[in-house]
Amino acid sequence: MTYEEIVAKVKDRLAGVDPNKVNGFLAIQVNITGEGEGAFYVEVKDGKLSVEPYEYHDRQAKIIMKSKNFLDLMDGKLDPVLAFTLGKLKIEGSVEKVLEFGKLL
């Protein structure tokens, strides 16, 4: 899957999500490694959810994963705690904010 397809899939997945599930501001950058490599961010600000294909330098956390693992995580085929424990999911920054991001998925 290409980088553009991954970002499009995330946008589609989050299109109908209620941003009020998040308390306040949320800014998570996702770095995809391997196939489909690239960075994008998910932001909830002022009750609006955005997914953009850019790096977010004022992020609260960064998630680093291979594309297959990220897609499996989004599809519910990979448990986030197990992924973190096995080193398939790396987090830089606020783990609490990453957990909030998980609620959106």
KOLTOR-814647 format. One record per residue (C-alpha): residue in three letters; chain; x, y, z. Coordinates in pm, 1 decimal. Example, Ala and Ser with C-alpha at 12.3 -4.5 7.8 and 13.67 -1.06 7.14 Angstrom:
REM residues 2
 residuo cadena        X        Y        Z
     ALA      A   1230.0   -450.0    780.0
     SER      A   1367.0   -106.0    714.0
REM end
This chain:
REM residues 105
 residuo cadena        X        Y        Z
     MET      A      0.0      0.0      0.0
     THR      A    132.7    345.3    -85.7
     TYR      A    169.9    636.6    154.0
     GLU      A   -118.2    817.8    -15.3
     GLU      A   -343.1    511.8     20.8
     ILE      A   -259.1    482.4    391.6
     VAL      A   -342.4    849.6    455.4
     ALA      A   -665.3    813.3    254.9
     LYS      A   -762.0    505.3    458.5
     VAL      A   -703.6    692.3    785.5
     LYS      A   -910.8    987.7    658.9
     ASP      A  -1192.3    751.1    559.1
     ARG      A  -1179.1    568.0    891.6
     LEU      A  -1194.7    891.0   1092.1
     ALA      A  -1446.0   1073.2    869.7
     GLY      A  -1748.9    979.2   1078.6
     VAL      A  -1579.9    989.1   1418.5
     ASP      A  -1708.1   1229.7   1682.4
     PRO      A  -1410.3   1450.2   1780.1
     ASN      A  -1578.7   1516.2   2114.9
     LYS      A  -1450.1   1173.8   2223.9
     VAL      A  -1121.1   1357.9   2283.8
     ASN      A  -1078.0   1585.9   2580.7
     GLY      A   -940.8   1915.3   2450.3
     PHE      A   -656.1   1932.9   2201.5
     LEU      A   -491.1   1629.3   2041.5
     ALA      A   -198.6   1627.1   1797.8
     ILE      A    -46.9   1291.9   1702.6
     GLN      A    204.5   1236.2   1426.4
     VAL      A    220.9    892.4   1267.4
     ASN      A    547.2    789.5   1103.0
     ILE      A    507.6    491.7    871.6
     THR      A    824.7    295.6    799.3
     GLY      A    894.8     46.0    523.3
     GLU      A    636.7     13.5    246.2
     GLY      A    432.3    333.6    216.9
     GLU      A    686.9    527.5    422.5
     GLY      A    592.0    879.8    524.6
     ALA      A    451.2   1095.7    802.2
     PHE      A    104.7   1237.0    862.7
     TYR      A    -78.7   1378.9   1158.8
     VAL      A   -415.0   1357.6   1325.3
     GLU      A   -534.1   1665.4   1511.1
     VAL      A   -842.6   1744.0   1713.8
     LYS      A   -874.4   2115.4   1775.8
     ASP      A  -1180.0   2324.8   1855.0
     GLY      A  -1408.8   2025.6   1801.8
     LYS      A  -1273.1   1957.4   1452.0
     LEU      A  -1077.7   1647.5   1347.7
     SER      A   -812.4   1678.1   1075.2
     VAL      A   -584.3   1425.7    906.1
     GLU      A   -307.4   1585.9    701.4
     PRO      A     -8.8   1439.6    512.4
     TYR      A    254.1   1650.5    685.9
     GLU      A    485.4   1633.9    983.7
     TYR      A    350.2   1813.4   1290.3
     HIS      A    631.7   1977.5   1484.3
     ASP      A    412.4   2085.9   1779.0
     ARG      A    275.1   1735.5   1828.2
     GLN      A    204.4   1582.4   2166.5
     ALA      A    323.9   1239.6   2057.9
     LYS      A    465.9   1049.8   1765.9
     ILE      A    380.4    692.0   1672.3
     ILE      A    629.4    494.6   1465.6
     MET      A    516.8    172.1   1295.9
     LYS      A    559.3    -34.8    983.0
     SER      A    268.4     10.4    744.3
     LYS      A    141.0   -346.9    781.7
     ASN      A    137.7   -321.1   1161.0
     PHE      A    -37.7     16.9   1151.1
     LEU      A   -304.5   -113.3    913.7
     ASP      A   -352.7   -423.9   1130.3
     LEU      A   -388.5   -196.2   1434.3
     MET      A   -651.5     15.2   1255.8
     ASP      A   -842.2   -295.8   1147.2
     GLY      A   -843.5   -438.3   1500.3
     LYS      A   -614.7   -728.9   1405.5
     LEU      A   -330.0   -607.2   1629.4
     ASP      A   -373.5   -516.1   1993.6
     PRO      A   -198.3   -184.5   2070.6
     VAL      A    -61.1   -301.8   2406.6
     LEU      A     79.4   -618.4   2250.0
     ALA      A    221.2   -416.4   1960.0
     PHE      A    396.8   -183.7   2204.9
     THR      A    525.7   -474.8   2413.4
     LEU      A    664.2   -651.9   2105.4
     GLY      A    828.3   -335.0   1973.8
     LYS      A    596.1   -311.1   1673.6
     LEU      A    465.1     21.0   1803.6
     LYS      A    705.5    290.1   1920.3
     ILE      A    585.6    602.6   2097.9
     GLU      A    767.4    928.9   2150.9
     GLY      A    589.3   1176.3   2376.7
     SER      A    262.8   1144.3   2566.2
     VAL      A    137.9    786.2   2597.9
     GLU      A   -186.2    929.1   2738.8
     LYS      A   -250.0   1122.1   2415.1
     VAL      A   -173.8    812.2   2207.6
     LEU      A   -438.2    624.7   2407.5
     GLU      A   -686.7    903.2   2328.2
     PHE      A   -593.3    867.6   1960.7
     GLY      A   -667.8    495.8   1992.5
     LYS      A  -1024.3    582.2   2099.7
     LEU      A  -1074.4    752.7   1764.3
     LEU      A   -969.3    445.7   1567.7
REM end
